Amino acid sequence: MENQNFKRWKVLPSSDKTIVNDLSSALGLDPKLADLLAQRGVNNFEEAKKFFRPSMDDLHDPFMMDEMQQAVDRVLKAMKLEQTVMIYGDYDVDGTTAVALMYSYLLPFFGERITFYIPDRYKEGYGISFEGIDRAKELDCKLIIALDCGIRSIDKVEYASSFGIDFIICDHHLPGKDLPGAVAVLDPKKDNCKYPFKELSGAGIGFKLIQALESTIQSGTPIEEWLDLVTLSIAADIVPMVGENRILAHFGLKQINTAPRMGIKALVTNPKNGGDRLVNKEITITDLVFTVAPRINAAGRIDHGKKAVELLTTVNEIDIADVLQHLNVQNTTRRELDKVMTDEALAIISASEELRNSKSTLLFKNHWHKGVVGIVASRVIESYYRPTIILTESNGKATGSARSVKNFDVHAAISSCADLLDQFGGHMYAAGMTLPLENVDEFRKRFEAYVVANITEDQMQEEVEIDMELEPSEITPKFYRILKQFAPFGPGNMAPMFLTKSLVDDGNSRLVGGNHLKMRLNKPNQPYFDAIAFNKGNHLNAVEKRIPIDVCYAIDENHWNGKVTLQWMVKDIKV
């Protein structure tokens, strides 16, 4: 069942020739680029214009979201009555950016009458907690605005109501059968919500509330000011990079590259976290995912998420330096834990014939660190490609995270075991759950049975989706210049993946960073391209012997010593 070396390659069919030809002539584009556009659902000049030139004018009216007016009215009432307000959010990147966003926007209106709260991952767990509400009661808060959580917190909202505390919930997770009794529940995934775009991040929902408030208050603050935070949440939460998310991320990246808030600027320039390599290059979604987001996440994983909010809201350089140093230490700890736990998990599977041959992975160790179980689940999938749950013990319960494989709904699989669980929530590809320790074995059996009954053989093998075959000679500076404008990339608009066959190395291939394969590839009478294949050291022997290889890859820029060159980011190799 260990599939990492046997990915299935699927080359997408070419788009409708008429559409491709029309786009090519209307835009003066290379037909291959026109084909890539058509694959992304861009069929004519007008749609291409919107794709290449996103506009804030194309964002939907926030008042189309169900109960938005009630939410705005309640915030205005809090301003008028000088009530104290708590901004409450989850401890991950989406939650902490959402809290930083809402807190920063409302601070000038509320001053000392506004506070924020991030639950302790270990003492309180995910979502709205009774402890958080008790803290709001102590501070005499009359309104809690919950971000990136709360859609299933019926009992907590009821508890708050008993103290005269109102709730506004801004969430993007799937609702349960019943909704909390909040003043307003903003969630486009609600059955009766007519909002046209369903895939906003938690911070994206918070931004829509700010958009609605600003259109009412008209304080004169440009709403673009908050888009660096929204973009960070879009990148880290891996929501689809289409529709409103693509518009928000386009303008957010502009802000991050020109005038980011101090905390984000510190993260992308600090040499201790790899930020120094971003200083003289244009920052992309990939940079946010791999360099910036892990530092923010480390706070909630290892210590406390409030540190991340402090970094993203403070305007004092000394405070930022202190928090940043703290986050860097936490991130180093996170990396060490991640490696130790992943090695342990893979050893457990390797030692058990039953586990090796299962269609799912569910592992439990009571000493594993709760903050890293989601990362470890993703790492295990890299070696054993199947739905995976990693559990540990916390507060006398089993608790953990699930990750899934392409097109398999792990949330539905967990829902089928709901009677064994205390609580659960999440998305198709990622979820969290808590359950009594004595139910773990039964949960493992039932989860496996559901996966066996519902997963297909195709879903058990990792698939590389390839946009098209390309010759090295077709990759010109103009081709890449236009290709760059397809960004920002993410689910629904992934960086184009190309296939080139029968390549040979120039004889200088080598391993770097342990097991990464560095090559320089070409075909007869065609240009050479530098290529890097992460964790593909097992192909070095064939490449050194100059045996022809087929590679699928994305094209990126490599910034080194002040020089910018094109580089292939190799996803897979076939000899």
C-alpha positions, -999 to 999 in steps of 0.1 A, spaced: 0 0 0 30 23 1 23 44 -30 47 73 -29 67 61 -60 37 51 -80 17 82 -88 -8 80 -116 -3 106 -143 -35 121 -159 -30 144 -188 -61 167 -191 -77 167 -226 -72 198 -247 -100 223 -246 -125 231 -274 -104 241 -304 -128 269 -314 -126 285 -279 -88 281 -279 -84 297 -313 -108 326 -304 -89 333 -272 -56 330 -289 -65 356 -316 -85 379 -293 -57 381 -267 -26 376 -290 -17 345 -269 3 314 -276 -23 287 -283 -9 266 -254 -16 295 -230 -51 300 -245 -57 262 -239 -46 267 -202 -71 296 -199 -100 275 -214 -91 246 -190 -98 271 -162 -133 279 -175 -122 312 -193 -141 311 -226 -140 346 -241 -123 380 -240 -145 394 -212 -139 364 -189 -101 366 -197 -101 403 -188 -117 395 -154 -92 366 -149 -61 386 -157 -73 419 -142 -92 412 -110 -113 441 -97 -126 449 -62 -158 460 -80 -165 423 -87 -168 414 -50 -204 406 -40 -225 429 -19 -219 417 17 -256 423 25 -264 393 2 -252 371 31 -280 359 52 -283 379 85 -256 404 76 -280 433 84 -286 419 118 -249 416 124 -242 452 114 -271 465 135 -258 447 166 -223 461 162 -237 496 157 -258 491 188 -227 481 208 -210 513 196 -239 535 205 -244 520 239 -206 519 246 -207 482 253 -176 461 257 -170 436 228 -149 405 227 -134 392 194 -131 354 197 -113 331 172 -97 298 166 -60 293 173 -49 284 137 -38 309 110 -73 315 97 -87 321 132 -59 344 144 -58 364 112 -96 368 114 -93 380 150 -65 404 141 -86 417 112 -118 424 132 -99 436 163 -78 461 143 -109 474 124 -131 479 155 -103 492 178 -107 529 168 -145 527 175 -143 509 208 -109 518 223 -105 502 257 -139 485 254 -126 459 229 -107 427 238 -98 395 219 -97 359 230 -80 328 216 -88 295 234 -60 274 248 -57 244 224 -49 221 253 -72 232 281 -102 244 261 -99 226 227 -113 238 194 -140 265 190 -160 285 215 -154 274 251 -172 279 284 -140 294 298 -140 321 270 -176 330 278 -167 332 315 -139 356 307 -163 377 286 -187 378 316 -158 389 339 -150 418 315 -187 428 313 -188 421 275 -223 423 260 -213 411 225 -189 383 213 -180 382 176 -168 347 169 -146 341 138 -137 308 121 -157 288 147 -191 287 164 -214 272 138 -220 241 160 -217 258 194 -254 257 203 -248 250 240 -221 277 244 -242 304 227 -271 294 250 -247 297 280 -237 332 270 -273 342 266 -280 333 302 -255 362 311 -270 386 287 -241 382 262 -250 382 225 -232 364 198 -224 372 161 -209 341 144 -187 344 113 -179 308 103 -172 289 70 -175 254 83 -204 231 76 -234 237 99 -251 209 118 -289 202 116 -296 231 140 -280 265 142 -269 284 174 -293 310 187 -270 339 179 -281 375 169 -266 367 135 -250 336 120 -229 345 89 -220 313 70 -225 310 33 -228 272 38 -261 276 56 -290 260 37 -309 292 33 -280 315 26 -282 329 -10 -247 344 -9 -232 334 -43 -197 325 -32 -196 296 -7 -158 291 -2 -146 321 18 -121 315 46 -130 324 82 -111 357 78 -129 361 45 -163 360 63 -149 385 89 -138 407 59 -174 407 45 -187 419 79 -161 447 78 -171 455 42 -207 458 53 -199 479 84 -177 502 64 -203 508 38 -227 518 66 -203 538 88 -182 552 60 -152 560 83 -130 565 52 -107 536 60 -98 518 27 -110 482 31 -80 470 11 -60 477 42 -72 444 57 -64 422 26 -29 411 37 -45 393 66 -73 378 45 -48 366 19 -27 349 47 -59 330 58 -68 320 22 -33 306 17 -30 288 50 -66 274 50 -62 261 14 -96 273 3 -104 273 -35 -85 301 -54 -115 310 -75 -142 337 -74 -139 362 -45 -109 344 -30 -89 350 -61 -98 387 -61 -90 391 -24 -57 372 -27 -47 392 -58 -50 425 -40 -38 411 -7 -5 399 -23 -1 434 -38 -4 448 -3 20 423 12 45 432 -15 42 470 -11 28 480 23 23 450 47 14 455 83 45 454 106 39 418 119 37 404 84 67 424 72 87 410 101 78 375 92 88 379 55 122 396 63 134 377 94 164 355 85 157 331 114 126 318 97 138 317 61 122 352 54 155 366 43 152 346 10 119 366 3 134 400 7 143 407 -30 115 387 -46 78 390 -52 61 371 -24 36 345 -36 9 323 -21 35 295 -19 58 317 2 29 324 26 20 287 28 55 274 35 74 303 51 49 326 69 19 305 79 39 278 98 53 305 122 19 318 129 5 283 134 33 274 157 20 297 184 -13 278 187 3 244 182 30 246 208 21 275 231 -8 299 227 -25 314 196 -28 348 213 9 354 205 0 353 167 -27 379 172 -3 401 192 22 399 163 -4 408 137 -20 437 156 10 455 173 26 486 158 56 486 182 88 473 167 103 461 200 71 442 209 72 426 174 108 415 178 100 398 211 70 380 197 88 370 166 117 355 186 91 336 206 74 323 175 107 312 159 115 291 190 80 275 189 84 267 152 117 250 158 100 229 185 71 221 162 95 209 134 113 186 159 80 171 172 67 167 137 98 146 126 98 124 158 60 117 156 60 110 118 89 86 122 70 68 150 38 67 131 55 52 99 73 26 121 40 15 136 24 10 101 56 -7 87 56 -32 116 20 -43 112 8 -63 82 -28 -54 90 -21 -17 90 0 -19 59 -29 -35 40 -57 -13 54 -76 12 33 -73 38 60 -49 48 88 -60 55 123 -32 57 149 -33 65 186 -5 72 211 -12 90 243 22 108 244 19 124 210 17 162 209 -18 174 202 -6 205 183 11 185 156 -13 156 149 -27 173 118 7 178 103 17 142 110 -15 130 94 -5 148 62 30 134 64 18 99 68 -4 103 36 28 111 17 39 75 24 6 57 27 -19 74 4 -52 69 21 -76 87 46 -57 92 79 -65 100 115 -38 107 141 -51 107 178 -35 115 211 -47 119 247 -57 152 261 -77 159 293 -86 123 296 -100 120 260 -87 109 227 -84 139 204 -69 144 169 -70 153 133 -80 137 100 -67 143 65 -79 129 33 -70 120 -2 -84 134 -35 -122 132 -38 -127 113 -6 -150 130 20 -133 123 54 -159 145 72 -187 121 60 -166 91 71 -162 106 106 -199 116 106 -209 79 101 -192 73 135 -208 103 153 -223 81 181 -188 72 192 -176 109 193 -180 137 218 -176 163 191 -162 167 156 -161 192 127 -143 202 96 -143 199 58 -141 172 32 -104 170 34 -96 179 70 -114 174 103 -109 172 140 -126 151 166 -127 142 204 -139 109 218 -138 88 250 -106 67 252 -126 35 254 -141 42 220 -108 44 200 -107 7 189 -143 7 178 -138 41 160 -108 25 142 -130 -5 130 -160 16 120 -139 43 102 -120 15 83 -153 -2 74 -167 31 60 -136 37 40 -136 1 26 -172 5 15 -168 40 0 -134 45 -14 -124 35 -50 -91 20 -61 -84 52 -81 -87 73 -49 -61 50 -33 -35 61 -57 -21 96 -58 -29 113 -91 -8 140 -107 -30 161 -129 -10 174 -159 -23 203 -179 -4 196 -211 27 183 -228 53 209 -235 87 211 -253 115 230 -236 118 252 -267 82 265 -261 92 279 -227 102 314 -238 105 345 -215 72 358 -230 55 325 -223 65 326 -186 57 363 -183 21 355 -192 20 323 -172 29 343 -141 -3 363 -146 -24 331 -140 -15 335 -103 -25 336 -75 -25 298 -75 -44 275 -52 -71 248 -54 -93 254 -85 -65 274 -101 -34 254 -94 0 263 -109 -1 247 -144 16 213 -144 35 203 -176 49 171 -190 81 168 -210 93 134 -222 127 119 -230 149 144 -212 185 138 -203 207 154 -177 238 175 -186 260 152 -164 260 174 -132 230 160 -113 235 158 -76 216 154 -43 210 185 -22 195 190 12 195 152 19 173 136 -7 164 164 -32 176 158 -68 191 188 -86 193 184 -124 198 203 -156 176 188 -183 172 191 -220 163 174 -253 185 173 -284 189 208 -299 166 224 -273 175 247 -243 186 234 -209 165 240 -178 175 237 -141 152 213 -123 147 204 -86 128 172 -75 121 171 -38 125 137 -21 134 120 -54 169 110 -47 160 74 -56 162 85 -93 198 98 -91 214 66 -105 192 66 -137 197 104 -142 235 101 -137 236 73 -164 218 98 -187 189 74 -191 160 94 -207 133 104 -182 98 118 -184 91 146 -159 60 165 -148 67 199 -133 55 234 -126 77 264 -138 90 288 -111 117 314 -106 148 307 -87 164 337 -69 200 331 -61 228 357 -55 208 384 -71 202 364 -103 167 352 -114 165 321 -135 136 298 -145 135 265 -127 113 234 -130 97 222 -98 95 185 -105 64 167 -91 73 133 -104 97 113 -126 93 82 -147 124 65 -161 
